[in-house]
C-alpha cells in the first residue's frame, strides 16, 4: 500500500511521528493478526526530550526525517489514507518492486527485532517505533497515553505523569512529579537536599514503564539499541 495524504502515526504531548504522501507500507502480522506496519518513504519525527530541573532545562527537543524501513507496532488507521502502491511509488522509495520492498522489511525485522521475538506490547494502547534517522542512526520510541521512552544514540529520555529521567553525555537528570529534581553532571550533583530520596525517585521513574513485562520490554529495546551497528555517539549537546 501507499499513503495518499499525511497521517500522524504517533501523536502524543511529547512525541509526534508523521507519515506523508508517498510512503510505501505493509502490515506486520503475528499469528495472522495485524499488529502494526512497516513502511518506507517521507516521514518525520519530533520529540520533546527536555527535563526541567532545579538548575534549568536538561536535554533538548529532537526532530528530523526518517530514512529506510521503519517498524511500527501498535494501532494505526494508516489504511484510511492509503491505496495500492504502484511500481513508481516503490521506486521513489528506493525499491525496484514489491518483492524488493518486502525483502527489505524482512531484513529490518530480523536485524532490529531478532526475527520478531524481542518486543511485546504490554497494554492495548501502547505503541513502539523502531526507526532510523536520516543519518542512519537508530531511534527507539515507546509511547503510552501517559508517557514515553525515547532512545537515540547515547541519549535516553523517560517521562510519565510528570516524572522524568534523562540520561545523556552531559549527565543524568531525575525529576519527581512534585517538581523536585536531582542532576548528576560533570561539575557535581545539584539538588543535594533530595539525595536521601534518590532511591525512591529512581524507582518511581523507572517503574512508570509499569510492570515486569514492561521492564523486560525496556531492557530488550535497550539491548537492541546497544547491538545495532549503526549506533554511535551523537555530536549534538544534551543541554538546551
Order of alpha helices (4+ residues) and beta strands (2+ residues): beta-beta-beta-beta-beta-beta-beta-beta-beta-alpha-alpha-beta-beta-beta-beta-beta-beta-beta-beta-alpha-alpha
